[in-house]
């Protein structure tokens, strides 16, 4: 089942993903996306424009779409919105969603006190972690996940080297790099991440959908 889930994770660029499983489509942080299928659930990690993009949300939602996010993003969006903070857990349309911490430790862009989000979504029996915009943080040691989507570009988030350390701490079966080849970072960062995890866990580099 893990391999099937991985094959149904589609990178939309930057931090954006579409995941198809359990007859549902879960889309996370869409930004400057081409036309893709409407989401059953839209997860928005935080209010920065490249994560909370009302224009992209409108492209991907329909009357039954549920949006899960934090308060600042909720203020910019409309529809069926559920608000979460780190530590919360909810069920939406039969899908379990947990909100986890995402913040910077050595830069000012994503303060911990904002309570911005990463998510753990359980689909097809697999726990999928989308880290949001974060550095290497102590909370990662407590995660129990099968697949980890981790930022690798530095500047606003972890560097590739720090993301390698995050993956070692999290111990996923599969790690997927994100937050590169858009506003910051490049494929070089993704490849450095993959090289750093050789022999430790499987790394999947997903071609942009």
N, C-alpha and C positions, 0 to 999 in steps of 0.2 A: 504493500500500500504506500510506503514512503516514496518509492521511485515514481509511482503514479502521481502522487501529489506534487512532487518536484517538477514533473513534466507539465503540470497544469498551473505552474506559477509563471506569470508573464510579466517581464519588466517593462514598464511604460516610460522609463527614463527617470533620471534623478532619483527621488525616493519613491516613485510611484510603482505600484504592483497591482495586478489583477490575478486573483486566485479563484479557480473553478473547482469546486468539490461539493459533495453532498447536494447536488442539484442546485447549488447556490453560486453566486458570483460575489466575492468580497473584493472591493477595490480600496487601496490605501494611498493617500496623498497624491492624487492625480494632478499633474502640472504640465500644461502645454501638450495635452494628449491628442492624438488623432481619434477618429471615430472608433469607439469600441463598444461592446455590449453594455447596456444599462446594468448598474449594480443593484443587487439585493441589499447589500450593506456597504456603506461608505465609511471608512475610518479616516479621520483627520487628526494628525498628531499634535499640531500646534498652529498658531495664527500666522506665522510668517507666510508671505505671499506665494512662495514656491512650494508650500505644503497645503495651506488653506487657500485654494483658488476658486472663488465662487463661480467664475466662468466655466471652469472644468467640472465642478460639481454639477452645474446645471446640464452639462452635456451628458452626464452619466447617471442621472437620477430619473426615476419615473414616480408615479403616484404612490407606489408601495415601497420605495427605497427608504431604508432607515439609516440616518447619519449618526455616527457615534464620535464624539469629540470632547474638547474641553471648553470652558465658558467663553473665552475670547473668540474662538473660532465660531462657536454657536451664534454669537452676535452678528456674524457676517453672512450666515447661511439661513435658509428657510426650508421648511418641510418637517418631517418626523425626526426630531433630533433628541438623542439621549446624551446626557452630559456625564462625564466620568472624571475621576481624579486617580492618581496612582494608588493602587491597593484595592480599587473597586473591581467587581466582577458582575457581569450581567449575561443574560441569555437573550439573543435576538433571533427570531425565526428558527429556533432550534440550534443556533450556533453559540457556543460559549466564547465570551470575550473577556479578557482580563486587561486592565490598564496598569502599566508599570512605569516607573520613573525614567525620565530622559532629561539629562541636563549636562552642562559644562562644568568642569572642575578647574580648568586653568584658562578660561576665556569668558567673556561676558555675554555672549550671544543668547544663551539659553540658561537663565538662572534657575536654580533648583526651586526657589520659592514660587515660580510661576506655575508649578505643578503641571507642566506640559507632559506629553504622553509618548510612551511606546505601547505596543499592544502584543498580547499573546492571543491568538485565535486558534481554536481547535476545529480542524476540518479533516474529514476522512480518518479520524482517529489519531491525527498528528497535531502536535502543538507547534505552531508557527509563530516565531517572535519577530516582530518588526521593531527595531530599536528606536525609531524616530531619530531626532537630531540630538546626539549624545556623545559624551566622552566615555572612556573606560570608567565605570562607576561600581561601587562596592555591591550594589543591589544585583548586579549580574551574577554573582556567585550563587544566588538563591533561586535562579531560574531553572526550570526543568522543561527543556524544549527539545524538539526533534530537528527543527530547521530554524536557523538564525539568519535574518536579513540585517546586515551590519554596514554602517557608513564607513568609508575608507579614505576620503579625500583630504582630511585635515582642514585647516582654516577655521571652519565653523563646527567641526565634529572631530571624531578620532582620525588619526592618520592610519595608513595601512598597517603599520607596525603595531600601533595601539589596538587596532581591530583584531590583529592576530592574537594579542594577549587576551582580548575580550573573548574570542572564540575558545581559547584554551581554558578560560575560566568558566564559560557557559557549557562547554562540552556538547555541542549539537552533533547530530549525525551528519548533517549537511549545513554548510555555511554559504551564503550568497552575498556578494558585495553589492553596495548601492551608494548613492550620493557621490557620483562621479560622472564625468563626460557630459556635464550640462553647465551649471554655473561655475563650478570648481571641480578640480580633479580630472583625471583621464584614465584611459584603459591601463596605463602604466601602474596606477594605484591598485586597480583590481588584480592585475597579474602579480604584483608584489604581495598582495594579500594571499592569493592562491599559493604562491611559492612558499610563503611563511608557514602555511598549514600542511605542506606535503608530509604525508605519513602520520598526520594527527587526525584529520577528518576530511571528508569529501568536500570539495569546493566546486560550486556550479557557477560558471560565468554565463549569464543569460543574455542572449542577443536582444536588443531593444525591439519591442513590438511596435 
